[in-house]
């Protein structure tokens, strides 16, 4: 008979500076010995947007290898698990800061993901990932009339002369759908029947809405509000989505008047869910093309515990 095994876990709220804000995350910092089926079952048990399992890296120069699971699937990349896990590894002393900074590489399904950490002392308070994959565009989304039905909105609520729906991926593909204003964003409700008919089996089955917002914390960084629905991941709505924000940065960079330099944006997500989140986006441009995409934010610890498997 197999002996019971106990695994330590931590939960964090990511892309926030306060408990009960941002996006909850569970991390198992020493997951060696867990099978694929056990990780899937644990992710369903926690029932958070994502649960991360940390393994020794395949390349000794890297900090760790991550397996990221939603309650419904394994992801090759996700932003809030990457940011949250990097910060947790710093808090556990695995990634020491030197003069308030550190660089760490985490192995994920998309490949090595670089994360910059910084903080006032030995404990990091901010993490910024660089997307392993530059943005790619998929097939055109359905017409505005279909997208309006998908979101329980009017066709006039979808897009404008500058922002139009597109399918974009930096490792995880999203239908990026601009809506007219924050009122329309707040009214949006995903119609599952329309999603199953037009979106579920498409190149980008996950739905990400955004609209311009007032000036954010950085007056030099335009602010946006966003929401994300992902039935394929078994996530009805997500309070903060770094992979979608990465795709949005590529989308916004492709429309920028500037052809070079670094562009910055602020994204507020989760407001409608009562879990406000703040994501900081950057894109480096050269000759009008994005050469790097970065997403950053903070996190706070919430719980620590042990899970025992029979």
Rosetta blueprint (number, residue, H / E / L):
1 X L
2 X L
3 X L
4 X L
5 X E
6 X E
7 X E
8 X E
9 X E
10 X E
11 X E
12 X E
13 X E
14 X E
15 X L
16 X L
17 X L
18 X L
19 X L
20 X L
21 X L
22 X L
23 X E
24 X E
25 X E
26 X E
27 X E
28 X E
29 X L
30 X L
31 X L
32 X L
33 X L
34 X L
35 X L
36 X H
37 X H
38 X H
39 X H
40 X H
41 X H
42 X H
43 X H
44 X H
45 X H
46 X H
47 X L
48 X L
49 X L
50 X E
51 X E
52 X E
53 X E
54 X E
55 X E
56 X L
57 X L
58 X L
59 X L
60 X L
61 X L
62 X L
63 X L
64 X E
65 X E
66 X E
67 X E
68 X E
69 X E
70 X L
71 X L
72 X L
73 X L
74 X E
75 X E
76 X L
77 X L
78 X L
79 X H
80 X H
81 X H
82 X H
83 X H
84 X H
85 X H
86 X H
87 X H
88 X H
89 X H
90 X H
91 X H
92 X L
93 X L
94 X L
95 X L
96 X L
97 X L
98 X E
99 X L
100 X L
101 X E
102 X E
103 X E
104 X E
105 X E
106 X E
107 X E
108 X E
109 X L
110 X L
111 X E
112 X E
113 X E
114 X E
115 X E
116 X E
117 X E
118 X E
119 X L
120 X L
121 X L
122 X L
123 X L
124 X L
125 X L
126 X E
127 X E
128 X E
129 X E
130 X E
131 X L
132 X L
133 X L
134 X L
135 X L
136 X E
137 X E
138 X L
139 X L
140 X L
141 X L
142 X L
143 X L
144 X H
145 X H
146 X H
147 X H
148 X H
149 X H
150 X H
151 X L
152 X L
153 X L
154 X L
155 X H
156 X H
157 X H
158 X E
159 X L
160 X L
161 X L
162 X L
163 X L
164 X L
165 X L
166 X E
167 X E
168 X E
169 X E
170 X L
171 X L
172 X L
173 X E
174 X E
175 X E
176 X E
177 X E
178 X E
179 X E
180 X L
181 X L
182 X H
183 X H
184 X H
185 X H
186 X H
187 X H
188 X L
189 X L
190 X L
191 X L
192 X H
193 X H
194 X H
195 X H
196 X H
197 X H
198 X H
199 X H
200 X L
201 X L
202 X L
203 X L
204 X L
205 X L
206 X E
207 X E
208 X E
209 X E
210 X E
211 X E
212 X E
213 X L
214 X L
215 X L
216 X L
217 X L
218 X L
219 X L
220 X L
221 X L
222 X E
223 X E
224 X E
225 X E
226 X E
227 X E
228 X E
229 X E
230 X E
231 X H
232 X H
233 X H
234 X L
235 X E
236 X E
237 X E
238 X E
239 X L
240 X L
241 X L
242 X H
243 X H
244 X H
245 X H
246 X H
247 X H
248 X H
249 X H
250 X H
251 X H
252 X H
253 X H
254 X H
255 X L
256 X L
257 X L
258 X L
259 X L
260 X L
261 X E
262 X E
263 X E
264 X E
265 X E
266 X E
267 X E
268 X E
269 X E
270 X L
271 X H
272 X H
273 X H
274 X L
275 X L
276 X L
277 X E
278 X E
279 X E
280 X E
281 X E
282 X E
283 X E
284 X E
285 X E
286 X E
287 X L
288 X L
289 X E
290 X E
291 X E
292 X E
293 X E
294 X E
295 X E
296 X E
297 X E
298 X L
299 X E
300 X E
301 X E
302 X E
303 X E
304 X E
305 X E
306 X E
307 X E
308 X E
309 X E
310 X L
